[in-house]
Amino acid sequence: MSRTDLETTPYAALVFAVLAASTSAILVRWSHAPSSVAALYRVVFTIALIAPIAFFRYRDAFGQLSRRDFGFAAIAGVALAIHFAAWFESLNYTSVAASVTLVQTQPLFVALGAALVLNERVSRTAVFGIVVAIVGAGAMSFGDAGQAPLADATFYGNALALLGAITVAGYVLAGRSIRQRVSLVPYVTVVYTACAATLFVLVGVQGHDYVAYPAHEWLLFLAMAIGPGVFGHTVINWVLKHLESVVVSVAWLGEPVGATILALVLLEEIPDAVTVVGGLVVLAGIYITTIERERRTSATAQ
């Protein structure tokens, strides 16, 4: 494989992962199970799918994990669980537009954390690309704006969505840091196990049933594990070893674009003009940020 191929592969994998993650909204829409239950079994089935590989090929690698890396990977899993729980719950208290817009501010927190914790310099051009992508994501959200389910609790719902943005940013930053030293499979196994354990407790606290769901729900849970889980989050964790956390975080904003296209094809939901323009703006922001990363990489190589 040539050097050019090696440089292109992470970008191709990132595009693939974002497309896979885009199926999540469709699968969740088809499911009628409580959101925390769907999130729990999505993660549980993801663990089940990677467990044979983890056991037979990476069993010794788990023993090589330092306590520090193991601890931070577990914290990343808890952060991912909180992200799922906070974001889904926010939709019960504020509008879809406000919730999605606030949770999509995560690249700002990733950029701040990358500069402070990982020493990843973020240029003005990259910041501009981040802002452009977030503005586009906001436009997509407001293109399908709705009323808050509980108007007097809107502030609480917005705070939950913001918590979802902060925790997913922590998840991305932890992945970027630890994946420089730890193999993919051991890392995601620890992360997903911690995430599943946290969601398991949450489902119990919320009083939901753990198993009384029809067969089609279990098939949807499995589909969530294969698409958004294995081919989405797991591939993104692989990419985090090769690309800066800011680039990955901004590219993740392409998920609503993919979800909108899938909704058009599978659910016959026709996006309005604002949503279409917002999607184009998101892609422009991703392009600006990615090109800036390539420019800096080329300058460093020279």
Backbone as CSV, one residue per row, in Angstrom:
resi,resn,N_x,N_y,N_z,CA_x,CA_y,CA_z,C_x,C_y,C_z
1,MET,0.858,-1.203,0.000,0.000,0.000,0.000,0.883,1.237,0.000
2,SER,0.617,2.188,-0.892,1.421,3.389,-1.005,1.149,4.333,0.145
3,ARG,2.008,5.335,0.291,1.832,6.336,1.349,0.531,7.096,1.158
4,THR,0.202,7.388,-0.106,-1.051,8.104,-0.394,-2.248,7.304,0.067
5,ASP,-2.198,5.984,-0.177,-3.300,5.120,0.258,-3.435,5.124,1.770
6,LEU,-2.281,5.088,2.467,-2.296,5.093,3.927,-2.881,6.389,4.465
7,GLU,-2.637,7.509,3.770,-3.165,8.799,4.216,-4.643,8.922,3.904
8,THR,-5.094,8.247,2.837,-6.489,8.344,2.421,-7.391,7.428,3.241
9,THR,-6.874,6.279,3.645,-7.694,5.277,4.329,-8.445,5.810,5.543
10,PRO,-7.815,6.574,6.475,-8.576,7.081,7.619,-9.755,7.955,7.217
11,TYR,-9.603,8.760,6.170,-10.701,9.602,5.707,-11.834,8.757,5.129
12,ALA,-11.471,7.738,4.349,-12.493,6.848,3.788,-13.220,6.120,4.909
13,ALA,-12.459,5.672,5.922,-13.070,4.990,7.055,-13.979,5.933,7.832
14,LEU,-13.580,7.191,7.965,-14.392,8.174,8.689,-15.714,8.423,7.967
15,VAL,-15.660,8.550,6.643,-16.891,8.727,5.859,-17.805,7.523,6.038
16,PHE,-17.227,6.331,5.953,-17.997,5.097,6.127,-18.641,5.050,7.515
17,ALA,-17.865,5.412,8.545,-18.365,5.369,9.918,-19.509,6.358,10.127
18,VAL,-19.385,7.554,9.557,-20.442,8.562,9.695,-21.718,8.083,8.997
19,LEU,-21.563,7.469,7.828,-22.729,6.922,7.125,-23.392,5.819,7.943
20,ALA,-22.572,4.950,8.556,-23.119,3.881,9.393,-23.839,4.460,10.608
21,ALA,-23.254,5.483,11.214,-23.884,6.123,12.371,-25.192,6.806,11.986
22,SER,-25.288,7.215,10.721,-26.495,7.902,10.249,-27.727,7.000,10.277
23,THR,-27.510,5.679,10.299,-28.649,4.761,10.334,-29.305,4.714,11.706
24,SER,-28.628,5.253,12.713,-29.137,5.169,14.086,-30.511,5.812,14.223
25,ALA,-30.673,7.018,13.680,-31.949,7.725,13.828,-33.104,6.946,13.208
26,ILE,-32.839,6.305,12.073,-33.887,5.525,11.408,-34.275,4.327,12.260
27,LEU,-33.271,3.618,12.770,-33.538,2.431,13.584,-34.258,2.794,14.877
28,VAL,-33.862,3.899,15.487,-34.538,4.356,16.706,-35.977,4.737,16.399
29,ARG,-36.208,5.370,15.269,-37.570,5.751,14.869,-38.454,4.512,14.711
30,TRP,-37.881,3.444,14.170,-38.654,2.212,13.978,-38.915,1.483,15.299
31,SER,-38.082,1.724,16.286,-38.229,1.028,17.561,-39.225,1.761,18.465
32,HIS,-39.976,0.977,19.250,-40.921,1.555,20.215,-40.499,1.258,21.654
33,ALA,-39.302,0.728,21.830,-38.773,0.463,23.167,-38.301,1.764,23.800
34,PRO,-38.243,1.848,25.121,-37.688,3.038,25.782,-36.281,3.317,25.267
35,SER,-35.942,4.587,25.144,-34.661,4.948,24.541,-33.472,4.387,25.308
36,SER,-33.548,4.360,26.643,-32.432,3.831,27.426,-32.270,2.325,27.212
37,VAL,-33.382,1.624,27.006,-33.327,0.177,26.737,-32.695,-0.072,25.374
38,ALA,-33.111,0.707,24.374,-32.530,0.569,23.035,-31.031,0.842,23.073
39,ALA,-30.631,1.888,23.808,-29.210,2.218,23.918,-28.450,1.092,24.612
40,LEU,-29.050,0.526,25.668,-28.401,-0.557,26.406,-28.123,-1.755,25.505
41,TYR,-29.137,-2.228,24.788,-28.945,-3.442,23.988,-28.147,-3.183,22.724
42,ARG,-28.168,-1.962,22.236,-27.263,-1.619,21.139,-25.823,-1.860,21.574
43,VAL,-25.479,-1.421,22.778,-24.113,-1.582,23.279,-23.832,-3.036,23.654
44,VAL,-24.806,-3.698,24.282,-24.617,-5.100,24.686,-24.361,-5.985,23.470
45,PHE,-25.153,-5.806,22.416,-24.955,-6.621,21.220,-23.654,-6.261,20.505
46,THR,-23.238,-5.004,20.593,-21.951,-4.627,20.025,-20.820,-5.375,20.730
47,ILE,-20.906,-5.441,22.061,-19.910,-6.200,22.829,-19.916,-7.665,22.415
48,ALA,-21.116,-8.233,22.253,-21.228,-9.641,21.867,-20.587,-9.897,20.507
49,LEU,-20.694,-8.942,19.601,-20.143,-9.111,18.257,-18.624,-9.062,18.240
50,ILE,-18.040,-8.233,19.100,-16.582,-8.114,19.097,-15.922,-9.028,20.129
51,ALA,-16.725,-9.644,21.024,-16.163,-10.488,22.089,-15.305,-11.645,21.567
52,PRO,-15.747,-12.382,20.519,-14.890,-13.486,20.025,-13.522,-12.997,19.554
53,ILE,-13.498,-11.863,18.867,-12.217,-11.307,18.408,-11.372,-10.892,19.605
54,ALA,-12.022,-10.258,20.582,-11.300,-9.806,21.771,-10.704,-10.987,22.527
55,PHE,-11.447,-12.083,22.611,-10.995,-13.233,23.403,-9.888,-14.009,22.698
56,PHE,-10.058,-14.279,21.423,-9.125,-15.164,20.725,-7.890,-14.445,20.177
57,ARG,-8.014,-13.163,19.844,-6.886,-12.473,19.213,-6.220,-11.436,20.108
58,TYR,-6.953,-10.914,21.088,-6.408,-9.824,21.888,-6.426,-10.119,23.386
59,ARG,-6.542,-11.401,23.749,-6.643,-11.762,25.162,-5.428,-11.275,25.945
60,ASP,-4.235,-11.427,25.386,-3.021,-10.996,26.082,-2.921,-9.476,26.178
61,ALA,-3.541,-8.778,25.203,-3.448,-7.313,25.186,-4.154,-6.683,26.376
62,PHE,-5.173,-7.348,26.894,-5.884,-6.791,28.049,-4.971,-6.732,29.268
63,GLY,-4.099,-7.736,29.399,-3.173,-7.746,30.526,-2.109,-6.678,30.421
64,GLN,-1.911,-6.142,29.209,-0.903,-5.106,29.004,-1.458,-3.700,29.209
65,LEU,-2.767,-3.604,29.430,-3.371,-2.290,29.696,-2.911,-1.771,31.048
66,SER,-2.421,-0.556,31.069,-2.050,0.038,32.347,-3.316,0.388,33.128
67,ARG,-3.190,0.513,34.432,-4.354,0.893,35.234,-4.891,2.245,34.807
68,ARG,-4.000,3.128,34.418,-4.407,4.469,33.999,-5.241,4.407,32.730
69,ASP,-4.758,3.668,31.719,-5.495,3.562,30.462,-6.816,2.829,30.660
70,PHE,-6.792,1.776,31.485,-8.027,1.040,31.766,-9.040,1.956,32.443
71,GLY,-8.584,2.750,33.392,-9.477,3.647,34.111,-10.079,4.714,33.216
72,PHE,-9.233,5.309,32.373,-9.744,6.354,31.481,-10.650,5.785,30.392
73,ALA,-10.387,4.552,29.945,-11.282,3.917,28.975,-12.646,3.664,29.609
74,ALA,-12.635,3.255,30.877,-13.901,3.047,31.588,-14.648,4.358,31.758
75,ILE,-13.919,5.429,32.056,-14.538,6.752,32.181,-15.141,7.176,30.846
76,ALA,-14.442,6.879,29.742,-14.976,7.192,28.415,-16.281,6.459,28.174
77,GLY,-16.371,5.204,28.639,-17.609,4.435,28.501,-18.746,5.038,29.298
78,VAL,-18.457,5.483,30.502,-19.480,6.146,31.322,-19.929,7.438,30.650
79,ALA,-18.970,8.185,30.088,-19.304,9.423,29.382,-20.218,9.144,28.193
80,LEU,-19.945,8.054,27.469,-20.781,7.696,26.327,-22.197,7.361,26.786
81,ALA,-22.316,6.646,27.899,-23.633,6.293,28.435,-24.399,7.548,28.861
82,ILE,-23.706,8.469,29.522,-24.350,9.717,29.942,-24.798,10.513,28.725
83,HIS,-23.978,10.490,27.669,-24.359,11.175,26.428,-25.674,10.627,25.895
84,PHE,-25.759,9.300,25.767,-26.993,8.680,25.282,-28.177,9.069,26.172
85,ALA,-28.001,8.905,27.479,-29.103,9.133,28.411,-29.540,10.595,28.429
86,ALA,-28.585,11.510,28.494,-28.918,12.934,28.594,-29.574,13.439,27.314
87,TRP,-29.011,13.044,26.179,-29.547,13.543,24.913,-30.963,13.029,24.673
88,PHE,-31.165,11.718,24.845,-32.500,11.157,24.629,-33.513,11.760,25.594
89,GLU,-33.109,11.933,26.857,-34.028,12.480,27.852,-34.361,13.947,27.568
90,SER,-33.407,14.669,27.000,-33.645,16.086,26.719,-34.815,16.284,25.765
91,LEU,-35.053,15.286,24.894,-36.136,15.396,23.921,-37.518,15.378,24.579
92,ASN,-37.572,14.976,25.853,-38.838,14.980,26.579,-39.150,16.341,27.185
93,TYR,-38.178,17.261,27.156,-38.353,18.534,27.846,-38.142,19.763,26.971
94,THR,-37.537,19.585,25.809,-37.317,20.728,24.929,-37.592,20.314,23.495
95,SER,-37.555,21.262,22.600,-37.863,20.960,21.204,-36.740,20.145,20.568
96,VAL,-37.092,19.413,19.508,-36.090,18.669,18.754,-35.012,19.620,18.245
97,ALA,-35.440,20.799,17.764,-34.501,21.779,17.217,-33.470,22.192,18.260
98,ALA,-33.944,22.560,19.456,-33.024,23.003,20.506,-32.112,21.868,20.951
99,SER,-32.663,20.677,21.120,-31.880,19.538,21.591,-30.766,19.181,20.620
100,VAL,-31.119,19.033,19.340,-30.128,18.633,18.347,-29.078,19.718,18.158
101,THR,-29.496,20.974,18.152,-28.550,22.080,17.973,-27.541,22.120,19.116
102,LEU,-28.020,21.987,20.359,-27.122,22.055,21.506,-26.175,20.858,21.560
103,VAL,-26.664,19.658,21.268,-25.795,18.482,21.331,-24.753,18.520,20.217
104,GLN,-25.055,19.258,19.150,-24.107,19.346,18.042,-23.066,20.446,18.235
105,THR,-23.049,21.053,19.421,-21.963,21.985,19.743,-20.717,21.245,20.219
106,GLN,-20.755,19.913,20.231,-19.639,19.139,20.761,-18.279,19.429,20.120
107,PRO,-18.187,19.816,18.817,-16.852,20.120,18.292,-16.173,21.281,19.011
108,LEU,-16.958,22.222,19.536,-16.359,23.330,20.272,-15.684,22.832,21.548
109,PHE,-16.334,21.911,22.239,-15.753,21.351,23.460,-14.563,20.449,23.131
110,VAL,-14.649,19.734,22.003,-13.524,18.900,21.577,-12.326,19.783,21.224
111,ALA,-12.564,20.864,20.504,-11.474,21.769,20.124,-10.812,22.364,21.360
112,LEU,-11.630,22.780,22.333,-11.089,23.345,23.575,-10.296,22.291,24.348
113,GLY,-10.871,21.101,24.483,-10.183,20.035,25.200,-8.923,19.575,24.492
114,ALA,-8.961,19.521,23.157,-7.789,19.093,22.388,-6.632,20.061,22.582
115,ALA,-6.944,21.354,22.641,-5.905,22.357,22.835,-5.341,22.319,24.257
116,LEU,-6.215,22.117,25.248,-5.795,22.169,26.646,-5.167,20.863,27.119
117,VAL,-5.709,19.729,26.664,-5.299,18.426,27.203,-4.356,17.671,26.266
118,LEU,-4.653,17.705,24.968,-3.884,16.892,24.013,-2.832,17.685,23.251
119,ASN,-2.764,18.986,23.495,-1.804,19.862,22.793,-1.972,19.809,21.283
120,GLU,-3.221,19.624,20.822,-3.514,19.675,19.392,-3.892,21.115,19.038
121,ARG,-3.015,21.768,18.310,-3.254,23.169,17.967,-4.428,23.281,17.002
122,VAL,-5.332,24.204,17.294,-6.491,24.437,16.437,-6.340,25.819,15.798
123,SER,-6.165,25.852,14.475,-5.950,27.113,13.783,-7.246,27.903,13.653
124,ARG,-7.111,29.176,13.274,-8.297,30.012,13.073,-9.177,29.470,11.955
125,THR,-8.526,28.950,10.911,-9.293,28.394,9.792,-10.103,27.186,10.240
126,ALA,-9.486,26.329,11.076,-10.197,25.163,11.588,-11.369,25.588,12.465
127,VAL,-11.151,26.614,13.297,-12.239,27.135,14.135,-13.373,27.656,13.257
128,PHE,-13.016,28.339,12.172,-14.031,28.836,11.244,-14.824,27.679,10.644
129,GLY,-14.117,26.612,10.260,-14.803,25.436,9.713,-15.736,24.809,10.727
130,ILE,-15.312,24.756,11.998,-16.164,24.214,13.060,-17.434,25.041,13.201
131,VAL,-17.265,26.355,13.244,-18.428,27.247,13.399,-19.379,27.101,12.219
132,VAL,-18.830,27.029,11.000,-19.665,26.863,9.806,-20.476,25.573,9.901
133,ALA,-19.819,24.486,10.303,-20.511,23.195,10.400,-21.616,23.242,11.451
134,ILE,-21.353,23.884,12.588,-22.355,23.968,13.649,-23.531,24.827,13.220
135,VAL,-23.245,25.927,12.515,-24.335,26.776,11.998,-25.212,25.968,11.042
136,GLY,-24.572,25.190,10.179,-25.342,24.358,9.261,-26.170,23.322,9.987
137,ALA,-25.584,22.712,11.036,-26.325,21.729,11.824,-27.519,22.380,12.505
138,GLY,-27.309,23.601,12.999,-28.410,24.326,13.621,-29.525,24.617,12.637
139,ALA,-29.137,24.991,11.415,-30.145,25.257,10.381,-30.935,24.003,10.053
140,MET,-30.243,22.859,9.976,-30.944,21.597,9.725,-31.952,21.313,10.831
141,SER,-31.558,21.590,12.067,-32.434,21.328,13.200,-33.672,22.206,13.148
142,PHE,-33.466,23.505,12.909,-34.595,24.429,12.902,-35.451,24.294,11.650
143,GLY,-34.902,23.593,10.664,-35.723,23.317,9.492,-36.876,22.388,9.827
144,ASP,-36.731,21.660,10.931,-37.790,20.745,11.377,-38.171,21.083,12.817
145,ALA,-38.205,22.389,13.109,-38.433,22.838,14.483,-39.801,22.411,14.985
146,GLY,-39.821,22.051,16.267,-41.097,21.698,16.901,-41.235,22.419,18.221
147,GLN,-42.347,22.241,18.896,-42.585,22.879,20.171,-42.049,21.992,21.291
148,ALA,-41.587,22.622,22.349,-41.117,21.867,23.499,-42.274,21.111,24.123
149,PRO,-42.075,19.820,24.452,-43.152,19.046,25.064,-43.621,19.646,26.387
150,LEU,-42.661,20.173,27.170,-43.001,20.805,28.443,-42.365,22.185,28.472
151,ALA,-43.136,23.192,28.125,-42.592,24.534,27.950,-41.932,25.060,29.220
152,ASP,-42.492,24.724,30.405,-41.940,25.245,31.640,-40.660,24.535,32.070
153,ALA,-40.267,23.491,31.344,-39.040,22.753,31.673,-38.030,22.824,30.541
154,THR,-38.188,23.800,29.651,-37.304,23.904,28.491,-35.852,24.096,28.911
155,PHE,-35.614,24.918,29.931,-34.241,25.156,30.381,-33.589,23.858,30.822
156,TYR,-34.345,23.012,31.530,-33.831,21.713,31.985,-33.479,20.837,30.787
157,GLY,-34.350,20.806,29.777,-34.082,20.015,28.583,-32.862,20.505,27.835
158,ASN,-32.717,21.824,27.728,-31.546,22.388,27.056,-30.263,22.052,27.809
159,ALA,-30.342,22.073,29.148,-29.169,21.734,29.956,-28.769,20.272,29.742
160,LEU,-29.757,19.381,29.620,-29.464,17.972,29.358,-28.785,17.799,27.997
161,ALA,-29.270,18.508,26.977,-28.669,18.416,25.643,-27.229,18.920,25.665
162,LEU,-26.999,19.993,26.409,-25.640,20.528,26.528,-24.736,19.531,27.256
163,LEU,-25.276,18.867,28.271,-24.526,17.813,28.963,-24.180,16.691,27.987
164,GLY,-25.109,16.359,27.088,-24.839,15.348,26.068,-23.691,15.747,25.163
165,ALA,-23.603,17.028,24.826,-22.511,17.516,23.985,-21.176,17.425,24.708
166,ILE,-21.164,17.822,25.982,-19.917,17.814,26.757,-19.412,16.390,26.959
167,THR,-20.315,15.465,27.268,-19.881,14.091,27.537,-19.409,13.371,26.278
168,VAL,-20.044,13.620,25.135,-19.562,12.971,23.918,-18.225,13.573,23.501
169,ALA,-17.997,14.849,23.821,-16.691,15.455,23.567,-15.620,14.776,24.420
170,GLY,-15.946,14.498,25.689,-15.012,13.780,26.548,-14.713,12.385,26.020
171,TYR,-15.730,11.743,25.485,-15.576,10.409,24.893,-14.618,10.460,23.708
172,VAL,-14.759,11.459,22.847,-13.878,11.598,21.682,-12.449,11.897,22.116
173,LEU,-12.290,12.803,23.071,-10.951,13.187,23.527,-10.240,12.018,24.193
174,ALA,-10.967,11.246,24.987,-10.364,10.080,25.634,-9.914,9.072,24.591
175,GLY,-10.746,8.873,23.583,-10.388,7.945,22.520,-9.149,8.384,21.774
176,ARG,-9.052,9.674,21.486,-7.891,10.202,20.774,-6.612,9.998,21.585
177,SER,-6.699,10.207,22.894,-5.528,10.079,23.753,-5.111,8.620,23.924
178,ILE,-6.046,7.764,24.323,-5.713,6.382,24.667,-5.380,5.556,23.433
179,ARG,-6.039,5.857,22.309,-5.826,5.043,21.107,-4.421,5.200,20.526
180,GLN,-3.651,6.171,20.994,-2.270,6.274,20.556,-1.420,5.157,21.148
181,ARG,-1.917,4.549,22.252,-1.130,3.537,22.960,-1.800,2.168,23.009
182,VAL,-3.119,2.133,22.891,-3.878,0.905,23.125,-4.534,0.439,21.830
183,SER,-4.516,-0.871,21.588,-5.147,-1.435,20.396,-6.655,-1.193,20.420
184,LEU,-7.242,-1.184,19.233,-8.660,-0.841,19.090,-9.571,-1.773,19.881
185,VAL,-9.440,-3.071,19.681,-10.398,-4.025,20.270,-10.376,-4.000,21.793
186,PRO,-9.212,-4.064,22.451,-9.223,-3.955,23.916,-9.835,-2.644,24.398
187,TYR,-9.519,-1.555,23.700,-10.040,-0.251,24.110,-11.560,-0.211,24.042
188,VAL,-12.137,-0.563,22.876,-13.597,-0.458,22.736,-14.312,-1.477,23.614
189,THR,-13.666,-2.613,23.896,-14.287,-3.602,24.782,-14.478,-3.022,26.179
190,VAL,-13.450,-2.353,26.684,-13.555,-1.724,28.005,-14.578,-0.587,27.970
191,VAL,-14.519,0.238,26.924,-15.438,1.375,26.813,-16.888,0.909,26.759
192,TYR,-17.168,-0.040,25.880,-18.551,-0.497,25.706,-19.062,-1.229,26.947
193,THR,-18.178,-1.963,27.622,-18.603,-2.664,28.837,-18.984,-1.671,29.927
194,ALA,-18.171,-0.627,30.095,-18.487,0.411,31.081,-19.767,1.144,30.700
195,CYS,-19.941,1.391,29.408,-21.147,2.057,28.911,-22.378,1.198,29.184
196,ALA,-22.293,-0.096,28.882,-23.424,-1.006,29.086,-23.776,-1.117,30.561
197,ALA,-22.767,-1.201,31.417,-23.017,-1.300,32.855,-23.748,-0.063,33.366
198,THR,-23.347,1.100,32.874,-23.993,2.342,33.291,-25.439,2.397,32.809
199,LEU,-25.669,2.010,31.559,-27.025,2.015,31.012,-27.894,0.964,31.694
200,PHE,-27.310,-0.170,32.079,-28.058,-1.215,32.787,-28.625,-0.674,34.089
201,VAL,-27.798,0.046,34.818,-28.257,0.664,36.073,-29.339,1.702,35.784
202,LEU,-29.147,2.485,34.738,-30.115,3.533,34.395,-31.477,2.940,34.063
203,VAL,-31.510,1.867,33.281,-32.774,1.223,32.921,-33.504,0.765,34.179
204,GLY,-32.756,0.200,35.133,-33.361,-0.232,36.384,-33.911,0.927,37.189
205,VAL,-33.135,2.022,37.247,-33.578,3.212,37.985,-34.851,3.788,37.371
206,GLN,-34.942,3.758,36.044,-36.124,4.281,35.359,-37.314,3.344,35.428
207,GLY,-37.099,2.118,35.908,-38.194,1.176,36.081,-38.654,0.477,34.818
208,HIS,-37.804,0.465,33.788,-38.175,-0.210,32.541,-37.916,-1.712,32.643
209,ASP,-38.675,-2.484,31.882,-38.457,-3.926,31.820,-37.202,-4.209,31.009
210,TYR,-36.456,-5.225,31.421,-35.208,-5.554,30.742,-35.401,-6.464,29.529
211,VAL,-36.417,-7.308,29.508,-36.493,-8.333,28.463,-37.844,-8.449,27.757
212,ALA,-38.896,-7.854,28.247,-40.242,-8.081,27.694,-40.484,-7.234,26.446
213,TYR,-39.809,-7.606,25.342,-39.956,-6.871,24.089,-40.155,-7.870,22.946
214,PRO,-40.964,-7.521,21.950,-41.233,-8.452,20.842,-39.989,-8.692,19.988
215,ALA,-40.094,-9.724,19.147,-38.939,-10.155,18.347,-38.398,-9.046,17.451
216,HIS,-39.307,-8.224,16.862,-38.816,-7.200,15.928,-37.983,-6.143,16.653
217,GLU,-38.236,-5.929,17.957,-37.422,-4.983,18.707,-36.008,-5.513,18.893
218,TRP,-35.897,-6.814,19.163,-34.574,-7.404,19.327,-33.779,-7.363,18.026
219,LEU,-34.476,-7.516,16.903,-33.802,-7.393,15.605,-33.307,-5.963,15.382
220,LEU,-34.101,-4.991,15.831,-33.676,-3.597,15.716,-32.483,-3.319,16.620
221,PHE,-32.498,-3.872,17.839,-31.351,-3.700,18.733,-30.086,-4.261,18.090
222,LEU,-30.218,-5.441,17.447,-29.069,-6.056,16.782,-28.593,-5.192,15.617
223,ALA,-29.542,-4.643,14.853,-29.186,-3.768,13.736,-28.463,-2.512,14.227
224,MET,-28.906,-1.977,15.369,-28.227,-0.813,15.953,-26.796,-1.149,16.337
225,ALA,-26.588,-2.378,16.797,-25.242,-2.802,17.182,-24.345,-2.954,15.957
226,ILE,-24.877,-3.542,14.888,-24.073,-3.781,13.685,-23.768,-2.480,12.950
227,GLY,-24.797,-1.652,12.724,-24.609,-0.422,11.957,-23.941,0.678,12.765
228,PRO,-24.701,1.401,13.606,-24.119,2.500,14.385,-23.054,2.041,15.382
229,GLY,-23.173,0.787,15.879,-22.229,0.318,16.885,-20.892,-0.122,16.314
230,VAL,-20.887,-1.241,15.588,-19.633,-1.790,15.070,-19.062,-0.928,13.939
231,PHE,-19.898,-0.655,12.931,-19.399,0.079,11.770,-19.390,1.598,11.975
232,GLY,-20.072,2.072,13.007,-20.089,3.499,13.307,-19.070,3.856,14.372
233,HIS,-19.435,3.683,15.647,-18.569,4.090,16.756,-17.234,3.357,16.772
234,THR,-17.242,2.064,16.478,-15.995,1.303,16.547,-15.008,1.754,15.480
235,VAL,-15.492,1.990,14.272,-14.610,2.483,13.211,-14.120,3.888,13.538
236,ILE,-14.977,4.714,14.129,-14.552,6.052,14.528,-13.427,5.969,15.553
237,ASN,-13.512,5.012,16.476,-12.433,4.830,17.452,-11.143,4.393,16.772
238,TRP,-11.239,3.635,15.674,-10.037,3.292,14.909,-9.452,4.546,14.266
239,VAL,-10.318,5.374,13.704,-9.877,6.589,13.024,-9.180,7.549,13.990
240,LEU,-9.605,7.551,15.264,-9.040,8.479,16.245,-7.544,8.275,16.470
241,LYS,-7.016,7.125,16.073,-5.571,6.917,16.174,-4.839,7.650,15.063
242,HIS,-5.531,7.951,13.978,-4.876,8.480,12.780,-5.218,9.935,12.465
243,LEU,-6.345,10.432,12.972,-6.761,11.810,12.695,-7.012,12.552,13.993
244,GLU,-6.802,13.878,13.969,-7.033,14.684,15.155,-8.490,14.600,15.602
245,SER,-8.680,14.753,16.901,-10.020,14.656,17.472,-10.963,15.709,16.909
246,VAL,-10.438,16.904,16.593,-11.289,17.974,16.052,-11.842,17.591,14.688
247,VAL,-10.998,17.011,13.827,-11.432,16.594,12.494,-12.533,15.536,12.606
248,VAL,-12.319,14.549,13.485,-13.309,13.485,13.673,-14.610,14.066,14.218
249,SER,-14.493,14.966,15.186,-15.674,15.541,15.817,-16.511,16.341,14.826
250,VAL,-15.846,17.143,13.991,-16.575,17.940,13.008,-17.200,17.045,11.946
251,ALA,-16.454,16.022,11.510,-17.009,15.100,10.514,-18.255,14.411,11.040
252,TRP,-18.323,14.201,12.347,-19.476,13.564,12.965,-20.744,14.384,12.739
253,LEU,-20.575,15.678,12.496,-21.738,16.513,12.213,-22.388,16.154,10.873
254,GLY,-21.706,15.308,10.093,-22.308,14.837,8.855,-23.381,13.797,9.096
255,GLU,-23.481,13.293,10.328,-24.483,12.272,10.635,-25.911,12.744,10.351
256,PRO,-26.300,13.971,10.765,-27.665,14.415,10.443,-27.927,14.501,8.942
257,VAL,-26.869,14.799,8.165,-27.028,14.862,6.715,-27.365,13.473,6.174
258,GLY,-26.583,12.480,6.614,-26.857,11.112,6.186,-28.212,10.632,6.649
259,ALA,-28.585,10.993,7.887,-29.878,10.581,8.424,-31.026,11.199,7.635
260,THR,-30.846,12.445,7.209,-31.880,13.120,6.420,-32.090,12.420,5.079
261,ILE,-30.986,12.021,4.445,-31.080,11.323,3.163,-31.762,9.966,3.339
262,LEU,-31.381,9.250,4.397,-32.001,7.949,4.663,-33.480,8.093,4.989
263,ALA,-33.829,9.151,5.735,-35.231,9.385,6.067,-36.043,9.662,4.809
264,LEU,-35.435,10.345,3.844,-36.108,10.615,2.577,-36.391,9.315,1.833
265,VAL,-35.409,8.408,1.823,-35.538,7.155,1.075,-36.416,6.138,1.809
266,LEU,-36.202,5.989,3.113,-36.857,4.914,3.863,-38.155,5.334,4.549
267,LEU,-38.247,6.596,4.931,-39.433,7.055,5.657,-40.276,8.039,4.859
268,GLU,-39.786,8.356,3.649,-40.481,9.317,2.783,-40.684,10.656,3.473
269,GLU,-39.696,11.054,4.298,-39.718,12.366,4.927,-38.945,13.325,4.024
270,ILE,-39.649,14.243,3.407,-39.030,15.162,2.457,-38.513,16.380,3.200
271,PRO,-37.193,16.635,3.169,-36.641,17.787,3.881,-37.036,19.098,3.201
272,ASP,-37.211,20.152,4.012,-37.534,21.449,3.426,-36.254,22.143,2.968
273,ALA,-36.405,23.326,2.384,-35.270,24.042,1.806,-34.224,24.399,2.859
274,VAL,-34.681,24.776,4.060,-33.750,25.152,5.123,-32.876,23.963,5.513
275,THR,-33.492,22.787,5.600,-32.742,21.575,5.958,-31.710,21.231,4.893
276,VAL,-32.080,21.353,3.632,-31.158,21.052,2.537,-29.975,22.012,2.547
277,VAL,-30.262,23.314,2.679,-29.192,24.310,2.720,-28.297,24.078,3.937
278,GLY,-28.918,23.774,5.084,-28.140,23.496,6.281,-27.210,22.320,6.092
279,GLY,-27.672,21.268,5.414,-26.828,20.115,5.138,-25.625,20.468,4.286
280,LEU,-25.845,21.317,3.283,-24.743,21.763,2.433,-23.726,22.590,3.220
281,VAL,-24.221,23.393,4.158,-23.333,24.196,4.997,-22.509,23.301,5.921
282,VAL,-23.134,22.261,6.471,-22.398,21.298,7.302,-21.253,20.681,6.513
283,LEU,-21.547,20.236,5.299,-20.514,19.620,4.458,-19.402,20.622,4.142
284,ALA,-19.775,21.883,3.948,-18.765,22.917,3.688,-17.858,23.096,4.897
285,GLY,-18.447,23.091,6.091,-17.649,23.225,7.302,-16.705,22.056,7.495
286,ILE,-17.185,20.852,7.216,-16.336,19.665,7.315,-15.183,19.757,6.316
287,TYR,-15.492,20.219,5.109,-14.468,20.354,4.068,-13.392,21.357,4.490
288,ILE,-13.809,22.500,5.025,-12.856,23.532,5.443,-11.928,22.992,6.525
289,THR,-12.514,22.322,7.523,-11.719,21.792,8.630,-10.754,20.712,8.150
290,THR,-11.209,19.839,7.279,-10.375,18.748,6.785,-9.238,19.264,5.915
291,ILE,-9.544,20.208,5.027,-8.514,20.781,4.159,-7.458,21.508,4.974
292,GLU,-7.895,22.193,6.050,-6.940,22.881,6.920,-6.026,21.875,7.606
293,ARG,-6.572,20.737,7.999,-5.756,19.704,8.613,-4.728,19.178,7.619
294,GLU,-5.146,18.960,6.382,-4.230,18.486,5.346,-3.134,19.513,5.077
295,ARG,-3.511,20.794,5.076,-2.524,21.852,4.823,-1.459,21.857,5.910
296,ARG,-1.890,21.746,7.169,-0.938,21.747,8.275,-0.055,20.502,8.255
297,THR,-0.654,19.352,7.882,0.118,18.110,7.814,1.188,18.197,6.739
298,SER,0.828,18.755,5.578,1.784,18.898,4.479,2.907,19.860,4.858
299,ALA,2.532,20.968,5.543,3.527,21.951,5.959,4.518,21.361,6.963
300,THR,3.997,20.514,7.863,4.848,19.876,8.850,5.796,18.874,8.194
301,ALA,5.288,18.142,7.192,6.104,17.139,6.503,7.255,17.783,5.732
302,GLN,7.028,19.017,5.232,8.052,19.711,4.467,9.103,20.334,5.387
